[in-house]
Amino acid sequence: MIIRNARPWGADAADIVIEGGRIAAIAPHDASTGPATDDVDGRGRLVLPSFSDVHVHLDSSRIGLPFRPHTGAPGVWGMMLNDRNNWRHTDVPHAEIVAGTLEQMIAKGTTRVRTYAQVDVDCKLEKFDSVLAAKEKFRGHADVQIMTFPQAGILRETGTVDYLEESLKQGADVMGGIDPSQLDRDPVRHLDIVFGLAEKYQVEVDIHLHEPGALGVFSTELVLERTRALGMQGKVTISHAYDLGSVSEAVSRRLIDEFAELDVAMATVAPSTTGHLRLIDLVEAGVRVGLGEDGQRDYWSPYGNCDMLDRTWQLAFVNGFRRDDHIELALAVATMGGASIMSHASPRVTGVGDRPGVTVGDRADLVLVDGETPTSAVMDRSADRTVLHDGRVVADRLRVVPV
């Protein structure tokens, strides 16, 4: 396949040769040759790496369902109960909602997904099974990693650990944890279970951290201690961490340096809070940072529309980015930043000005989108998109196509 007349990261028009699912060659566009049957007509559009959503709750999605008033109570436990009390009461089977959400994500340009699957004594493995079925349905369209996730905590309800372990036996890719100090109120035991199961089943760890200020720092330090002690460098991600930048500058800097030293990744959902660690500081220190959409119009929040280009705009906005190279950094984090969390074979984002993912040898997971420049593409968010996964077109003009 050849992608003809497309502009890698906004550069001059080129013809991009795809072989074996990878970019084999890039040459200046030859206007005298039209696209063959199997080629893609770039029509002068930008070609970027496809998006990587590394923090999404497919299991709680309401995409495709009628809009409903938000009824959640404040706090993690109150929001969790709102989901628990309502998620079964829909006219559409849960598995169809999950699959439909993943389909829309692919159609809009996401081909790498790390999704949570809530496991607890109420839903048991029902949500996990729905996410597993969606992963299988779209296995030719996207890479999907499933995180078994104790949304209700691990220690508050007897039997949770057994269900978590069963999900790992059935193929969960990542072991999740959440607010070990604030929710379970026993961080040592919580993290012992999380890291113990991860070590037993040889999977990575992702800790969901909402905890404020000094408490968040305390829990983070415990995670870093275990990462070092167990030799799990490169296998741990901290998600959210909304408030680690609200403490002293010296503490924040120390945490960033330790993340880099231990290769602990970070996943952000571009929150509106001001206490998060600075994106540029993290990337320039060598920390792998990825982006996600979090909930998708669910029982936690009315936000979310399956479009990572929208969330890239949000990432740039909340960081106060105006310069083109800064907005391109947001794009790089939304694409290859997350890819490097899901696979160490993917190139890392190394700093402002780095435009990875569309060079010879790179995997041909790409999105073509209309725009004068990468910045204008983020601002305008055109619906004129073509999505490739492993060198095959999997979606065009916001519709998934058979593969």
N, C-alpha and C positions, 0 to 999 in steps of 0.2 A: 504494500500500500504506500502511496505517496500523498501527503498533505500538501496541496499546491496553493501557493500564494497566501501564506500565513506569516505572521510577524512574531517570532519568538520574543516574549517579554517586551513587545513593542518595537523591536528592531526592524531592519529593512525586510521587505517581503522575501520569503524563502520557500523552497520546496524541501519538505522533510520526509526522508525515506524511512519507512518502518519495516523492520524485519525481525521475526522471532519475538515480537512483543516489545522491542526496544528501538530507540532511535539509532538508525544505522548511518545516516548521513544528513547533512544540512547544506544546501547549496543555494546561491541566489536564484530567485524565481525566474524560470524560463517562460516568458509570456507566449512563446510560439507553440507551446505544447499544452493542450487542454487535458483535463483530468480523464483518466481511463475509468472503466466501469467501477472498479474497486477503490478508486482514489477518492479523496475528500477535497472538495473545493473550498479552500479557506476564505475566498472572497475578500482577501485583505484584512481579515479579522486577526485579533491577537491570539496567540497560542500560549497558554500558561499550563503549569502542572495542574492536574485536577485537584479538587479540594480533599482535605483530610479532616473529617469531623471526629475528634478523639475524646469528646465528652458529650454524649447524647443519650437521653433516656428513651429509647424506642419503646420500652416496656410500659411507659405511662402516657404515651401519645394519645391525643384526641384529634389528630389530623384527619379530615374527612367527615367528622361528626359535626352536628349542629353546634354553634357557639353556645356556651352556657355561662351564667354568672360565676364569678370567682367566689368560692365559699370556704377557702382554707383559713385556718387559724394561724397566727404568727408562730414562727419557730419550726424547726425540723420535725419534731414529733407531731405538732398540730397539722402541718402540711401532709405528713405521711398518713395520718388518720383520715384526712380528707380524701386522699387517693384510695385508701383501703375501703372506705365506706361507699365509694361511688364507681370504681373502675369496672365492676362486673355488670353494671346496670346500663347497658347500651344495646341498641338494636343490631349492631354489627359485631360479629365474633371478635374477640380480642386479637386472635392471630391475624385476621384480615386487616385490622387497624395498624398493627405493627408492620406488616408487609407493605401496606399502602404508604406508610410514612417513609420506609426505606426506599420504595420506588420513587417517590417524589424527590428525595435527597439525591438519588442517582440522576434523575432527569435534569436536575439543576446544576449538576457538575461534581458531585461528591462520589469518589470511587474507593475511598478508604474510610472505614468507620470503626470506631471503638465505642461500643454501646453498653450501657448498664442493663442488667437484668435483675430486678428485685427478687430476692429469695428470703422468705421468712415463714413463720408458722401459719400465717393466714393464707398467702397465695401459694405457699410451698414451691413447686417447680412449674406452676402454670405459666407465669410470665416468662420464665427462662425457656420453656418449651416453645412459646410463641416467637421469641427472638431467634431461637435456633432454627425454627421452620423458615423464617424470613431470610436468614443467612443462607440456608440451602436453596431457597427459591431463586435468589439473585446471586448465586455463587459465580456465575459467568459475567456478572455486571460490576461486582465490587468485592473488595476484601473486607471481611467483617470479623472483628474480634469481639468476643462476648466477655464481659466482666460480671462475675457473680457478685451480687451487691447486697449487703445487709442494710438496706435503707432504714429499717426499724432498729438498728443496732444489733449487736451480737449477743449481749449478755442480758438484755431486758426480758427476753421471752425464752423459756426453756425449749430446746429442740432446734433452735436456729442453726447451730453448728452442724448438726447432722444433715440438714438440707443443703447448706453451703458445700459440705464435702461431697454430697451426692452430685451436685451440679458440676463439680470439678471432675468427678469420675465420668460424667457424661460429656465432657469436652469443653468446659469453660476455659477461656484463654488467659484470664487475669483474675486475681483474687482482690476483692475490694474491701476497704475499711472506711469508717466514717466517724468523725469527731470522737476520738477515743476518750477524751477527758470530759467533754461536755454532755455527750449523749449517753454513753455507757458508764461514765464516771469511774472507770477502772482502766486507765490507759495501758498499764502493764499487761493485764490479762487480755485485753482487746488485741493489742499488737502481737502478743505471744501467739494468739490463735491465727491472726491474719498471716504473719510471717511463717508460722509453723505449717499451715496448710499450703502456702505458696511453695515452701521448700519441699514438702512432701510430694506435691504434684508437679513440681518444676515449672511453675508459671510466674508471671510478673505480678507486682503489687501496685495498686492505685488507691491512694488514701484521699477520700473526700473530706476537705477540711474547711469548715465554716467558722471555726473558733476564733474569738477576737483576741487582738493584742498579745499580751504576755502569755495567755493560755495557749493561743495558737503557736507561739514560739516554743513553748514547753513541749507540746505534742510533736511539733516538727523535729525538735532535737531528739526526742525518743525514736522517731522514725529514722533519722540519720544515724543514730547509734546502732540500731539493728541492721541497717544497710551495711555499715562498716563491719560489724561483728560477723555477719553471715556471708560476707563477700558477695553481696547482691548489687554491686555497682552496675549501673546501666539497666537495672531491672525494676526500678521503683519510680512511680510518678506521684506527684502531689497535685491534686486538682483543687481549683478555686483559690484557697489560701488568700482570701480577700484582704486580710488585715496584717500580713507580714511586713508591709511597708509602712505601717502606722507607728511602729516602735522607733527606737532611736536609729539614726543613720548608720551607726557603727554595728548594731545588731543586724539590721537588714543586709548590710554589706557582708558581714560574716556568714549569714545564711546563704547568700548568693554564691559566695566563694566555696562553701561546703557542697552546695548543689553541684557546682562545676567539678569539684574534686571527686565526688562520689558518683558523678553522672546521674544524678537524680533529676528527672524531667519534670516539667510543669505543664499543666493543662489549664487554660483560662477560657472563660465564656464571655470575656469582655464586659465585666460588670460595671455598673454605674458608680460603684464605690470609689473612694479616693485613696484607700489604704493599701492597695495592692502594690507589689514590687514593680519597679519600672521595667517595661518590656525591653527597652534598648539596653539597660544594664544587664538583664538576664542573658540576652542573646550575645552581647559582646563579651560576657564572661565565659561563654561556651556552653551555657545551659540549653538543652533541647526544650523548646516551648512550642506547644500546639494549641489549636483553637477548637472550640466546640460550641454547639447551639444549646446544650443543656436540655430542658424539657421542651416538648413540642406542643404548645397550646394544650396543656394538660391540667391536672387537678392542683398543680402547684402555681401555675402562672398562665396568663392568656397569651404570652409571647411565644415566638417560634413559628417559622414558616418553611422549614426544610432547606433554606437557601443560605449556603455558606458565603456567597458573595455579599448578601445583606449583612451577615455577621462580621465579615471583613471590614465593611464600612463602619460598623459599630466599634470594632477593635481600634481602628484608626481614630474614630471620633473621641472615644473615652480616653485615649492617650494624648489627645490634643495635637494629632499630627496634621500638618499642613503641607510640608515639603513633599515633593514627589517621591524622593528616595525613602522617606519615612513611611509613606502610604504603600510603597512597594514592599517595604519590610513587613507590613501587616499582611500583604498578599503572600509573601514568602512563608510567614508563620502559618497562615491558613492552609497552605498547600503542602510544602515540603517540611515545615516544622512538625506538623502532625505525622507526616509519613515517617520521619526519623524516630518518632516515639514508637510507632507500630513495627518498624523494622530498622535495625541498625545498618542494613544494606543501603538504605536511602541516604542521600547526602544531607548533611546538616545545614541549617541556616547559620552563617558565620558572622553576620553583622549587617549594618546599613550598607546598601549597595550590592549585596549578594543576591543573585537571581538564579537560583539552582533549578534543576528539574527539566530543562528543555535543551540539553546538550547531547552530543553523540555519546552513546552508551547508556543514557538514562532510560528507565522504564517508560514505555509509551502510555502512561496514564496522563491524559491531557484534556484540557477544555479549551475550545475555541469560542471566543466571545467578542461581540462587536464593541469597538471603542477606539478612540484616537490614540490613547496612551493607557498604560496600566492604571494610572490614577483616574482617568475619565471612565474606565470600565468599572471601577469601584464606585464612583459617584453616580453613574447612570444605570448600572446593573441591567443591561439589555437582556431581553428574553431570547435573543438570537445566539443560541449556544449549541455546540456539538461536543459530545463527551466521548472520550476513548478510554478503554480499560484494556491493558495488555495488548495494545495495538489494534483493537477492534472498536468500531463505533457501537456504543451501548445506549446512547440517547441523542436526540436531535430536536431542537426547538421545544424543549421542556417535555419531551415524551420519550419514555424508555422504548427501545427497539429490541426485537429478539436477537439473540446471539447463538 
